[in-house]
Amino acid sequence: MMLSKFKSKKMDLMTDQIFAEDYQKEKYNARHVKELADAWDPAKCDPLKVGYENGKYYVFCGQHRRAAAIIANNGNPVKLP
């Protein structure tokens, strides 16, 4: 069994530091984002999973939560786990 070379760590990032370009396998669903934003509670947000490449963080699990957080915060960046 080969162990991964990648290390993981928990950190909080602002939504404007996280990009969602072509890294998530699930298609963007605007209706789902609106439902999340309408019921947004930051205390219930599961941590996003992001990768770091070429000096940028890219979300590969959590693009809808990221988008909902921005909408719920009136389009302003917000800190997410």
N, C-alpha and C positions, 0 to 999 in steps of 0.2 A: 504494500500500500504506500503510495507516494503522498507525502504531506504537502500542503499548499505552501508556496513561497510568500503568499500574501499575508500581511498582518492586518488585523482589524482592531479598531478602537472606537469608543463612543465619543462623539463630539457634537456640539451644537453648531449649526451653520445657519447663516441668513439665507433666505430663499433666493436672493439675488446673487449668491455665490454658487448656486447649484443649477446646472443646465440639464435639460431633458431631451437632448437631440439624439434620436436613433439608438438609444441604449436600452429602452424599455421594450420588451417584446409585445406587450399588450397595447393595442391601439388606444389613442386618446379618446375618451368618452366625455363630451361636454355635459351631458345630462347627469352623469355620475358625479362630476366635479361640482355642479350646481347643488345637487342633493347634499354632498359633503359640506359645502360652504354654508348652506342654509342651517345646518345643524352643527356648525363648527364648535368644537370645544378643544382648545389646545392641550388640555390635560389628558385627553383621551387619544392623542395622536401617537400612533406607533412610530418608532424611529424609521426614518428613510434609510434605504440602503444605497450608498453611493460608491462610485469608483473614482480614483484620482488618475488623471492622464493628461499629459502636456500642460501641467499647471492649472487644471480646472477640475472641479468635482462634477460628475455626471450621475444623475439618479438612474438606477436600473430597477428599483422597486420603490414606488411611492410618488410617481409623477402626478397622480390625481390628488393625493394629499397635499403635495407642494402647491399645485394650482389652486386648490380649495382654500388653503391658508392665505394665499395672496388675495383672493377674492374677498374672503371674510375680513381681511385687514384693509379693505378699500383700495386694493392695488399697491399697497406699500409693502416693502420687504418685512419679513417677520422671521424670528429665530425658531428653528425646528430642530428636534433631536435627530 
